[in-house]
Amino acid sequence: MTAVTTYPNLTHEHAKGDAMTTVTEDTRPPLSLVKPERVEGAVVAHQGESVQPAWIQSGKARAELAKRHALDNWLYVGWAARGYRRLGRQWLEARRDDYPQMIRSAKVELKAAAGDTNSESSAREVLEARRAEYRIHKRWHWIKTGGWSAATVAAATVAAVTGGFGIDLLMTGCAMAVGALNGRPGSGSDDEASNSELSDAPQFEAIEAAPSAGATPLTVHGAEDLITALVKAGIIEKSERDETSVIGVIRSEGPGWTATVELPAGGTATEAISKIGPLASALKVKAGQLELSADTSEDGHEGQFSIWVANSDNPFGEGKVRSELAAAEVWDFWANGVPLGLDARQTRRYLDLLWSSLLVGGLKGYGKSYLARLIAAAVALDPYVRIIVIVGKSGPDWAPLKKIAHAYVSGATPDKLRQIHDVLDETIADMQQRGEDLEQLFETDPAACPEGKLTRELARQPGRGLTLLLVDELQELLLAAAMTKVKVGGEDEEEGGRGRSGKTVLVEKFARFVNVTRFVGGMGLFVTQRPDATSVPTELREVCDKRASARVKGQGSARMVLGDEAVGAGAAPHMLREVHRGVFVLDEGAESGHVSLKADAIDLPEFGKICERGQQLRIKAGTLTGYAAVHARASVAAARAAELRADAVDAFDRLAVPDGRGLTADALVDGLRAVCPDRYGEIDADGLRDRLRVVGITTDKVLTPGGKRLNGFTREQLERPTAPVS
């Protein structure tokens, strides 16, 4: 047994037989009966703080306690009010039940399917089905709400009529208790633990980025912490905390977390987005980790915005991601667009450039060429897209495009500038002629040209394909053009032959190309290195409805590339840092706003191989024209000769010509027409002999299948490798 005697201060043990006895002895000094001296104004140190004597403090403590009890009573009332506000929010969320998001997704799918009759019909059926389901869901929700409300009111009425004051007091207390229970801190929809949908994952992840020395990222555990950060950032006032709410839940998304915030009445999303820097400071993260955007969803409004915060300093990751275009043999630009890369949330992004143009700007060495190269590669692998290349200075970056470019001008000398003006004039005139052809086609056959616009089927016909105008080193072109004068018609008489500024005329022609060629398949890609007022004229930027910016030095440069609206909506390429090479802020001019992404990579040797494949695709499709056709005559002749010889061998097989026998030129023409009537429908015997003579194949005496010896060709001649005759 162990005997234990407890005294306040001293404990020691001793053994008694086999048992251990613990005795605690009181060693406190006896209580003094002498009255202590009076303490006048002395300050007593207590746990590192200066406090007043206990006999003075006790009265204040009682008053403070009474005040605290009164405050607690009011606090319960506040809890109850907040609880019923939370219950109301939960009721509204149950009424919506994700249907607005599903309907919005169906609308996006319907918009994406525009032009494809079958897909558009299916997407429209899905949209109508979801709308019908939403109507039924709201009807049943109202029925259940009405049933529970009627039952509650009936029970309360019966209790109030049949009971006395005690029953009324009890019902009031129960109502207060229900509200306080749902409104107390740590409960309700603001608390991640109460959300059953996210029970397996944290509702609001802690920032895991390695901070700078002395800084610790803020760990946000719920809506209250986020609202506190909004107060510190100056987005809302402290008195507006109760009017600010987090819609739904704070949830994980990609390598970070996201939330939707509803501001107090009078607060706007634009004002909140403009304070991204102070908010990053309040959250103790870098501004580049934040993405703020206005809530453009069906349920959003001007006072509602979305926030996404990355867990790491660089959510885009290190290294390069190889583009899928590097391994593609062919690409459908119309249907597939341009695969760009991954955004900060690790979602793959594609660019649809049809009916639009893109302006790209940013500092040197931050990957503008990679982005432009992705677009050029997608165009190169589609033989039905024509590309015109204008580069402000010579270099190897775009040299591979010489194999496929309809027009190619490199440099900014006066002679080169004159060539550029000629190319633009010819291209605009050609595209206007295409527009007139489409207008006539619409008048004669509206079904083949709906809305008078180019279709994917029409774009595969000769002379009607898409056209991309690629302009790189725009700042060099404009700088050189500013030092020249251009004379236009009638100007000698009106202006004394002084001419107009070459820069002004060049900008006008670029803008005119974008404006007049859009609906006949014209697309512009303009790349500039110094985004300022001189290198990005407003009249050119405003006609480019899609814009992308790599890192820039300041907000002014960001506005020059993306425009005031995009920067005001939170686009911040000026907040990108050294680690963000290859990262762009892309604004497509849609309601979805801007997105930050890291472009996939295609190095120069890979780009050269892509252009070689593009050349072969165009030779086969008969769409290699202009500059590329002139500079690839030998390759084109060899490819066409190889094609002709292969088709001639097929003709021998189709006509079942025995070994050792041959065909006359007339018989071989008939066989070629049987093999490929579209390709050889207009060729005759003389034309066939001329085309084969170019590759060193001439007629000789052959024994025909009928047993006659005539001038003709044998299978052995066609299969034997030959060299072109100069």
C-alpha positions, 0 to 999 in steps of 0.5 A: 500500500502507498499512503499519501498525505497531501500538503501544499508545498513539500513532498518527500518519500520514505519506505515502510516495509514493502510499501512506499509512503509519500508524505507531503509536509506544510513548510509555509511560515505561520501567518503573521498577525502584525498589520502590514504597513500601508502602501502609498502609491507603490507599484508592485512588479507582477509577472513582468507587468506594473500593477496596482496593489490588490486592495486597489485592484479588487474594486476595478476587477469587480467592475470589469467583471460586471462589464464583461458579463454585460458584454457577453450578453450582447455577444450572444445576441451578435452570435445569434444574428451571425448564426441566422445570417449563416443559415440564410447563406446555407439556404441560398447555397442549397437552393443553387446547388451548383446548378448555376455553375453547371449551366454556365459550363454548358453555355461555354460548351455551346459557344465552343461548338458554334459552327458545328451543327451536330455539336451545337445541337447536342450542347444546346440540349445539355443546356436546356436539360440543366435549366429544366433540372434547375427549375425542378430543383428550385420548385422542390426546394421551395416546397420543402422550405414552405413545409418546414416553415409552416410546421414551425409557425404552426407549432410556435402559434399553438405554443404561444396561444396555449402556453403562458409567459414561460413558454414564450420565454422558452421559445425566445431562448430556443431561437436565440440558442439556435442562432448562437449555436450556428453563429459562434466562432469556429462554427457554421459555413465559415469553418472548414471543419464543418464542411462535409464536402471538404472533410478530406482536405483542408479548406484553406491551405497554409502557404508553404512557400519558403519566405524571405528571412524574417517573414512568415506567410500568414496561415489562414484558417477560415473566412475570419482570417481572410477578412482580417487580411482585407482590413489590413490591406485597406480593402474594407474598413474595420467597421465593415467586417460584418458586412463582408462575407466569403461566398461558399467555402475556401477550397484548395485549387491546384497548388494553392487555395481560392475563395470568392469574397462579397464586399460591403455595399458600395465596395467594388471588385475593381477597387479591391483588385487595385490593392493586390500589393497591400493584400499580398503584404497582409497575407505575407506572400509575394504579389506574384502568388496572388490572382485577383479577378472580378466574379463574372459568374452568373451569381456574381456582381460588381462587389464580388471578386475571386482570390487565388493564392499559390502555395509557392513563390513560383507555381509555374515550376522550373524548367521547360515543358516541350510543346506537343507541336514538336512531335506533331506531323500535322495540325488543324489550326482551325479546330485545335487552336494553339496549345500554349502551356500551363497556367498557375493552377496547372490547367492546360491552356489553348489560344483560339486566334480565329477572327482576332489578332494578338499583341505580345510585349515584354522585356528582352529575354523573357520568352516572347519568341517562345510564345510567338514560335508556338503560334507559328509552329501551329500555322506551319503544320497546317498546309491550309494556312498562309503565313506572311513574315515581317521582321524588324531585324535580321537573325536566325529566329524566323529563318526556318519560316522561309520554307513555307512563308508566302512573303518574307521580309527581314530588316528595316533599311529603306529598301526593306521598308518599301518592300514591307509597304508593297507586301501589306498593300498586296495582301490587303488587296488580296484579302479584300478580293476574297471578301468580295468573292465570299459576298458573291458566294453568299448571294448565290449559295447562302448555305455554303457561306453562312453569315457571309463569313469564311468556314472551315470547308471554304478555308481548305479551298485554293485561294481561300485559306487563313492568313497569318501576318507575323510581325516581330521586332515591331519597335525596330520597324517603327523606329526606322519608319519614323525616319522616312517619308511616304508619299501617297496618292494626291499628296504632291499637290496638297502637301507640296510633296513632303509626304507623311511619316513612314511610321504613321503610314506603317501603323495605319496599314498594320491596323487596316490589315487587322480590321479589313481581313478579320472575316476572311481569315486574316490574323495578326501577330505583333511582337514588340520588345520595348512596350512604351508609347513609341513602340506600341501605338494605341491605334494598333493595340486597340485593334488587337483584341487579344494581348499578352505580356511577359515581364515589364518594368512598371504598371505603365508598360503593362498598360501599354501592352494589355490596356487600362481595363486589363490592368485595372482588373488585376493583370500584373505582368509588372509584378513578375520576377526573374524566376518567371521567364517564359511566363505571360499574362494573357488577356483574350478580351473575354468576360473570363478576364486574364490568365497567367501561364507559362508557355511551352518550349520549342527550340530553334532546331525543333522549329526548323524540323516543324517548318520542313514538315510544313513545307512537305505538307504544302507541296503535297496539298499544292498550297506552297506559294509566293516566296517559299515556292520561288526559293524551293523550286528544286525541292518542289520539282523533285517532290512533284516528280516523285509523286508523278512517278509513283502515280505512274507505277500505280497506273501500270498496276491498275492496267495490269501491264505484264512485266517487260511490257510498256505503255504509250504516253496516251495510255499512261495518261488514261491510267493516271486519270483513273488513279487520280482524276483531280490531279491529272484531269487536264494533262495530255500526252505531250504534257506528260512527256514534258514533265517526265523529261524534266526528271530525265525520263524519255520515251523509248521503243516498248512492247505494248500489252497489245503486242505492238512496238511503239514509243512509250515508257516502262515500269523499270524507267519509272522506278529507277532513281533519276536526277533532274535535267537542268 
